[in-house]
């Protein structure tokens, strides 16, 4: 079971990106996240893209972060064995900024859940570091997790408990969005995050929207849309 106190133990900055990471629409908030990390290096985990040319993801990350004056360090943690490698876990534990790329949330979960690297990622985050996750990563780090196979729910990593993330909200198929709304557990809230948009939780505990699009908060069948620059007071305590 996820620990509902994970985020409250002391934390850094969390960014849940709706997809389209490392594109022009993300530059302003990525620069802000980099500044919040206090460093100039981003540890990139292309694990979710293990079967989708992860080397291309790594190359794209390196080019993008270099354009922002930073260095990307891709860790090719593509399978479970690598996620339990103590040396790789140590790199993540010492990182000031960790970024989970998009891809398959189910594969990403099989790699990370209960691993040494995931515990190291939590340690870095709770020590004040930045944790960003896009698309698959964004839905996985929360719990419950939107299941990409049909829009229902399954178990996520629980970095944030009681919150489900629906990525690519602005462009997703209507039937998947409707299914996620209908099946949302009574104990959870659902946020739809548009591409090139992030829902950011600051160390103070406040949630805000940055980027090109908006975040939509669902409470039952009621929906409230929050454009960039908005704060989501309804998520305080999550």
Secondary structure, 3 states (H helix, E strand, C coil): CCCCCCHHHCCCEEEEECCCCCCHHHHHHHHHHHHHHCCCEEEEECHHHCCCCHHHHHHHHHHHHHHCCCEEEEECCCCHHHHCCHHHHHHHHCCCEEEECCCCHHHHHHHHCCCHHHHHHHHHHHCCCEEEEECHHHHHHEECEECCCCCCEECCCCCEECEEEEECCCCCCHHHHHHHHHCCCCCCEEEEECCCEEEEECCCCCEEEEECCEEEEEECCEEEEEECCCECHHHCCC
